Amino acid sequence: MRRAMEPWQLTATAARARLQEGTLTAEALVRSCLERIAARETVVKAWNFLDPALAIASAREVDKAYVRGVLHGLPIGVKDMIDTADMPTTHNSPIYQGLRQGRDAACVGIARGEGAVILGKTDTVEFAASGRRALTRNPHDPTRTPGGSSSGSAAAVADGMVPLAFGTQTGGSLIRPASFCGVYGMKPTHGVVNSEGAKRYSHTLDTIGWYGREPADLRLLAEAFRLFDLDRPLGKGLQQLRIGLCRGPNWHLAQPESQAALLIAGQRLEAAGVAVEELSLPQRFEGITEAQRIILLGEGRGAFLQEYVTAHARLHADFRDRVENVAEITGARMACAYDLAAECRKLFDALFPAFDAVLTPACTGEAPVGRQDTGNPVFNSMWTLLHVPCIGIPCTKGPNGLPVGVQIVGPRFGDAALLDVAALVAPVIDPGLALE
């Protein structure tokens, strides 16, 4: 006889259905998540701040609500560089331990307004950038990284501690941890989610996104944030899709398991009747990874100048190097990088609607051993600079039995269509989803 699922095991979508029909309460769901955390946190170390009494009290208030939002009763983890009114925001920095801003970041306020229960703050790489690493371990193998900088958020969702969590991406901080931890992640189009109240690193690159355990979970948050065109269905079935299989300019850096994941995903789609075509990007894309690096370091100079001036001794050397321009970024190099990005955005968008999505690697390979190496963002950074939406999908296992994912990418403001594509292709690409 099949054992009944505990509430913490439910996807956000399944939990929402029970919450809406009244067979589950927010308090019961939160208590179940807290039990899971109590059983696993000593191993995974996903949380920087957790107050069980506060979480339960918040859930009880949600249970009293007359109007039910799209996230009603769902617990959500918040990356600890995003402000929360009732919890500290430390940025995993010695400078800001115990800091309470006294107000919610825009994304947190919207989630609360839609009925979510803010469960706690998840660990992150310092300032979601560099410096100190999170203590978080990969839930599949505690000797390995969960990825960064959204380390705790990805690990917490993967381990069943919380059904949803916020992350951010400036290089590869959302999609890479999703691959390493074997969960679904979404980086929406740059700017469609208000980033007010999240630590700024690069105004050109910083993007707030989220984790879930299936594509429908990702859509719940997309609905909460009113992403464009959610009321316009794709209007296609699986066998009507045309997917571009794109190795990209950094294919030579992919380890065998990542190369295999992309090809396996393509083969699975073809076997299901999807039209999968090889896609080579124009030559101009050869410089896009370097352009992202230049913009990241150039904008990072101003992002950490305040801490450099006011708390120099406690600021990690990585950030002092940025302010001091050790990388020797010039204004001319910045202008060229911006120009190339603008050109490549138009070139990439022009591939649609001939393609419904582009299938491409999500990471270089399996999660590295240790905490210090959070993985190479090279298969994410170019898409971040292009401002396009990306969805990470689990695919296969590497030689050490760890998850290796892929990602699908759409044109700017094509988030809604990409979510529809994800709903169609994920059960084909991800054997684990198909078994649920």
C-alpha positions in Angstrom: 0.0 0.0 0.0 1.4 3.4 -1.0 2.2 5.6 2.0 0.4 9.0 2.1 2.6 12.0 1.3 3.6 14.3 4.1 2.7 18.0 3.4 6.4 18.9 3.0 6.6 16.4 0.1 4.0 18.2 -2.0 4.9 20.4 -4.9 3.7 24.0 -4.5 1.0 23.3 -7.1 -0.3 20.2 -5.3 -0.2 22.0 -1.9 -2.0 25.0 -3.4 -4.8 22.7 -4.6 -5.3 21.2 -1.1 -5.1 24.7 0.5 -7.8 26.0 -1.9 -10.1 23.1 -1.3 -9.6 23.2 2.5 -8.0 19.8 3.1 -4.7 21.5 4.1 -4.0 24.6 6.2 -1.1 26.9 5.9 -0.2 26.1 9.5 -0.1 22.4 8.9 2.0 22.9 5.8 4.4 25.2 7.6 4.7 22.8 10.5 5.5 19.9 8.2 8.2 22.0 6.5 9.7 22.9 9.9 9.8 19.2 10.8 11.6 18.5 7.6 14.1 21.3 8.3 14.6 20.0 11.9 15.5 16.6 10.5 17.8 17.8 7.7 19.2 21.2 8.5 22.3 19.9 10.4 23.3 18.3 7.1 22.1 20.7 4.4 22.6 24.1 6.3 20.2 25.9 3.9 19.0 28.6 6.3 20.6 31.8 7.6 17.5 32.8 9.7 14.6 30.7 10.8 12.1 31.5 13.5 9.6 28.6 13.8 7.3 30.6 16.1 7.2 33.5 13.7 6.6 31.2 10.7 3.7 29.5 12.5 2.2 32.8 13.6 2.4 34.0 10.0 0.7 30.9 8.7 -2.1 31.3 11.2 -2.7 34.8 10.0 -2.8 33.5 6.4 -5.3 30.9 7.4 -7.6 33.7 8.6 -7.6 35.5 5.3 -10.9 36.0 3.6 -9.3 36.8 0.2 -7.0 34.1 -1.1 -4.2 35.1 -3.4 -2.4 33.0 -6.0 0.2 31.9 -3.4 -2.2 31.5 -0.5 -0.7 29.4 2.3 2.5 28.5 0.5 5.8 28.8 2.4 8.6 30.4 0.5 12.3 30.9 1.3 14.0 34.2 0.7 17.6 34.6 -0.3 19.4 36.5 2.4 20.3 39.5 0.3 16.6 40.3 -0.2 15.0 42.5 2.5 12.3 41.2 4.9 10.5 43.4 7.3 10.4 40.9 10.2 13.8 39.2 9.7 17.4 40.2 9.4 19.1 40.6 6.0 22.8 39.8 6.5 23.9 39.4 2.9 26.2 36.7 4.4 28.6 39.6 5.2 30.3 40.4 8.5 29.3 44.0 7.9 25.6 43.4 8.1 25.1 40.7 10.7 21.7 41.3 12.5 20.7 44.2 10.1 17.0 44.7 10.0 15.8 47.1 7.2 12.3 47.3 8.6 10.5 46.8 5.3 10.0 44.1 2.7 11.7 44.0 -0.7 9.2 44.5 -3.5 9.2 40.8 -4.4 8.7 39.7 -0.7 5.9 42.2 -0.3 4.1 40.9 -3.4 4.5 37.3 -2.2 3.0 38.2 1.1 0.2 40.1 -0.6 -0.6 37.0 -2.6 -0.8 35.0 0.6 2.6 33.4 0.9 4.2 32.6 4.3 7.8 33.9 4.4 9.4 30.9 6.1 12.9 32.2 6.6 16.1 33.5 5.0 18.3 31.1 2.9 22.1 31.2 2.9 23.9 32.9 0.0 27.4 33.7 -1.2 28.3 37.1 0.3 26.3 39.9 -1.4 25.2 37.2 -3.9 28.4 38.0 -5.6 31.8 36.7 -4.2 33.7 36.6 -1.0 32.3 34.3 1.7 30.5 31.2 0.6 27.3 29.8 2.0 27.6 27.0 4.5 24.9 25.1 2.5 25.7 21.6 1.2 24.2 19.8 -1.8 21.4 17.7 -0.5 22.3 14.9 -2.8 25.9 14.8 -1.5 26.9 17.0 1.4 30.6 16.9 0.3 29.6 19.0 -2.7 28.4 22.5 -3.4 24.7 23.3 -4.1 26.0 26.0 -6.4 25.9 29.8 -5.8 25.0 32.3 -5.1 21.4 31.1 -4.5 22.8 28.2 -2.5 20.3 27.9 0.3 17.3 28.5 -1.8 18.1 25.8 -4.3 19.1 23.3 -1.7 16.0 24.0 0.5 13.6 23.4 -2.4 15.5 20.3 -3.5 15.5 18.8 0.0 11.8 19.3 0.6 12.3 22.0 3.2 10.1 24.5 1.4 8.2 24.3 -1.9 9.3 27.6 -3.3 12.2 30.0 -2.8 13.5 33.2 -4.2 16.9 33.4 -5.8 18.7 36.0 -8.0 21.0 35.8 -11.0 23.7 38.1 -12.1 25.8 35.5 -13.8 24.5 32.0 -13.2 23.2 32.1 -9.7 19.7 30.7 -10.3 20.0 28.2 -13.2 23.3 26.6 -12.1 22.2 25.7 -8.6 19.0 24.4 -10.1 21.0 22.0 -12.2 23.3 21.0 -9.3 20.4 20.3 -6.9 18.0 18.8 -9.4 15.2 21.3 -9.2 13.3 23.7 -11.5 14.5 27.3 -11.6 13.3 30.3 -13.5 15.2 33.5 -14.4 12.6 35.8 -15.9 13.2 38.5 -18.4 15.4 41.2 -16.9 13.4 43.9 -15.2 10.0 42.3 -15.2 10.2 41.6 -11.4 10.9 44.7 -9.3 14.4 44.3 -7.7 13.9 47.1 -5.1 15.1 45.9 -1.7 17.6 43.3 -3.1 21.3 44.1 -2.8 22.5 45.7 -6.1 25.5 44.2 -7.8 24.9 45.1 -11.5 21.8 47.0 -12.6 22.3 45.6 -16.1 22.4 42.0 -14.9 20.7 41.5 -11.6 17.4 39.5 -12.0 15.1 38.1 -9.3 13.8 34.6 -10.0 12.6 31.5 -8.2 12.8 27.7 -7.6 10.1 25.0 -7.6 9.8 21.3 -8.1 7.8 21.4 -11.4 7.0 23.9 -14.1 3.5 24.6 -12.7 5.2 25.8 -9.5 7.3 28.3 -11.5 4.1 29.6 -13.1 2.5 30.3 -9.8 5.1 32.9 -9.0 4.9 34.2 -12.6 1.2 34.8 -12.0 1.9 36.6 -8.7 4.3 38.9 -10.5 1.9 39.5 -13.4 4.4 38.6 -16.1 3.5 39.7 -19.6 1.1 37.6 -21.8 0.2 34.9 -19.2 -3.4 35.2 -20.6 -2.1 34.3 -24.1 -1.7 30.5 -24.3 1.0 29.1 -26.6 -1.7 27.2 -28.4 0.6 24.3 -29.4 0.9 20.7 -28.5 4.2 18.9 -27.8 4.6 17.6 -31.4 4.0 21.0 -32.8 7.1 22.5 -31.1 10.3 23.5 -32.8 13.3 23.5 -30.5 16.7 24.8 -31.4 19.5 22.7 -29.8 22.3 25.2 -29.1 25.7 24.1 -27.9 26.7 27.8 -27.7 30.1 29.5 -27.8 31.4 27.8 -24.6 30.7 24.2 -25.6 34.3 23.3 -25.2 34.1 24.0 -21.5 31.2 21.5 -20.9 32.2 18.3 -19.1 31.1 15.1 -20.7 28.1 14.8 -18.5 26.8 18.2 -19.4 27.4 17.5 -23.1 25.6 14.2 -22.7 22.7 15.9 -20.9 22.0 18.3 -23.8 22.1 15.5 -26.3 20.0 13.2 -24.2 17.4 16.0 -23.8 17.3 16.6 -27.5 17.0 12.8 -28.2 14.1 12.5 -25.8 12.3 15.3 -27.4 12.8 14.0 -30.9 11.6 10.6 -29.8 8.4 12.3 -28.5 7.8 13.9 -31.8 9.3 17.4 -31.2 11.2 19.0 -34.1 14.7 19.5 -32.8 17.1 21.4 -35.0 20.8 22.3 -34.5 21.2 26.0 -33.9 24.5 27.9 -34.3 24.5 31.4 -33.0 25.9 34.2 -35.2 29.6 34.9 -34.9 29.0 38.1 -32.8 28.0 35.9 -29.9 31.6 34.7 -29.5 32.3 37.9 -27.5 29.2 37.9 -25.3 30.7 36.0 -22.3 33.5 38.5 -22.1 31.1 41.4 -22.4 29.1 40.1 -19.4 32.3 39.9 -17.4 33.3 43.4 -18.2 29.8 44.8 -17.3 29.7 42.7 -14.1 33.1 44.0 -12.9 32.5 47.6 -14.2 29.2 48.0 -12.5 30.4 46.2 -9.4 32.8 49.1 -8.7 30.0 51.4 -7.7 27.9 48.6 -6.1 30.4 48.1 -3.3 31.9 51.5 -3.0 29.8 52.4 0.1 31.1 49.3 2.0 34.6 50.1 0.8 34.5 53.5 2.2 32.6 52.8 5.5 33.7 49.3 6.4 36.9 48.7 4.5 38.5 46.3 7.0 35.5 44.0 7.1 34.9 44.0 3.3 36.2 40.9 1.6 39.2 41.4 -0.7 37.1 40.3 -3.7 35.0 43.4 -3.3 37.9 45.7 -2.6 39.5 44.5 -5.9 36.3 45.5 -7.7 36.2 49.0 -6.3 40.0 49.4 -6.9 39.4 48.2 -10.5 42.1 45.5 -10.4 40.6 44.1 -13.6 41.4 47.4 -15.3 38.0 47.9 -16.8 37.8 51.2 -18.8 34.9 53.3 -19.9 35.6 52.4 -23.5 35.5 48.7 -22.7 32.2 49.2 -20.9 30.7 51.0 -23.9 31.7 48.3 -26.3 30.3 45.6 -24.0 27.0 47.4 -23.8 26.9 47.8 -27.6 27.6 44.2 -28.2 24.9 43.1 -25.7 22.3 45.3 -27.5 23.3 43.9 -30.9 23.1 40.3 -29.7 19.8 40.8 -28.0 18.2 41.8 -31.3 19.9 38.9 -33.1 18.7 36.4 -30.6 15.1 37.7 -30.5 15.0 37.4 -34.3 15.2 33.6 -34.0 11.6 33.6 -32.7 8.9 32.7 -33.5 10.7 30.3 -36.0 11.7 28.4 -32.8 9.5 28.0 -29.7 12.6 27.7 -27.4 16.3 27.2 -27.4 17.7 24.1 -25.6 21.1 24.7 -24.2 23.4 23.5 -21.3 22.6 24.7 -17.8 26.1 24.1 -16.3 29.5 22.8 -17.0 28.8 19.5 -15.3 28.1 18.0 -11.9 28.4 20.0 -8.7 32.0 20.4 -7.6 33.4 19.0 -4.4 33.6 21.4 -1.5 32.0 24.8 -0.7 34.5 27.2 -2.2 34.0 26.3 -5.9 30.3 27.0 -6.5 30.7 26.2 -10.2 31.4 28.0 -13.4 28.6 30.3 -14.6 29.8 30.3 -18.2 26.6 28.6 -19.6 24.4 31.1 -17.8 26.1 34.5 -17.9 25.5 35.2 -21.6 21.8 34.6 -21.3 21.7 36.9 -18.2 23.3 39.7 -20.3 20.9 39.1 -23.1 18.0 39.7 -20.6 16.1 36.6 -21.9 14.0 34.3 -19.8 15.5 30.9 -18.8 14.0 27.8 -17.2 16.2 25.1 -15.7 15.0 21.5 -16.1 16.5 18.4 -14.5 17.6 15.9 -17.0 20.0 13.1 -16.0 22.8 12.0 -13.6 26.5 12.5 -13.9 29.3 9.9 -13.2 29.0 10.5 -9.5 25.2 10.1 -9.4 24.5 13.8 -9.1 21.9 15.8 -11.1 22.8 17.5 -14.3 20.2 19.7 -15.9 19.6 21.6 -19.1 17.8 24.9 -19.7 15.4 26.3 -22.2 15.6 29.9 -23.3 13.1 32.2 -25.0 13.2 35.8 -26.4 12.9 38.8 -24.2 9.4 39.1 -22.7 8.6 35.6 -23.9 8.3 34.3 -20.3 4.7 33.1 -20.7 5.3 31.1 -23.8 8.5 29.6 -22.3 6.5 28.5 -19.3 4.0 26.8 -21.7 6.9 25.1 -23.5 8.4 24.0 -20.2 5.1 22.4 -19.2 5.1 20.4 -22.4 8.8 19.4 -22.6 9.7 18.8 -18.9 7.9 15.5 -18.6 9.9 14.3 -21.6 13.3 15.7 -20.5 13.0 14.9 -16.8 12.3 11.2 -16.0 11.7 12.1 -12.4 8.8 14.4 -13.2 7.3 11.8 -15.5 7.2 9.3 -12.6 5.4 11.7 -10.1 
